[in-house]
Amino acid sequence: RSPDPALRQSVFSALCAWARPGVLRLSVRPGRKLTGVFTGPALGPVRDWTQTLELNFVASEFPYWQEDSPEERTAQGQTADLAFVPAGSTEYSFLEAEIFSPADAVLTSVILETWVAGSRLSRVYFPGLSLTGGEAFSMTYTDSLSLLLRAGSRDAAPFRTRASSDDLILIPARTNTVLLVLDQPCVIRLRARGIYSQ
């Protein structure tokens, strides 16, 4: 405990900043991390040095273990047909993508599909992107599994068609096929992390 309010506020702010990504290692499982959601007290009480500061990490809404290191595939060209066999014990996991536009042409269209045993699981289509000079189109997830869509420095969500799936999903422990069609040859990077329910 410290009687200095400024010091207590500084420590509290540092703890909140550290917790903001939402990831806390709660036990030792090599190669995995447990995601929780940080909740903190109101700022007022922590200015009183006689009170105990309590920080809570809650993992009840979406508790899951996730692999630290993703399974990755890279390709170069206008089309790709890549296989993934993601680890995990949940019903499905998510595919992330980064596609880098060519230096001398404009990438305007991205189509990504995931398949298992001849059945399509998910499909996304982004027309009208207008990316060039190495700008990247990306579909990535935060540690709390919120989807981020980027087209260079812009939000790519407005480009996604209404018929597109919410996410690109993969089924763990099965051979998943990822099909990709672009209107320009690009550098392609795909990845998936195993998700475990316990």
Disulfide bonds with the S-S distance in Angstrom:
none
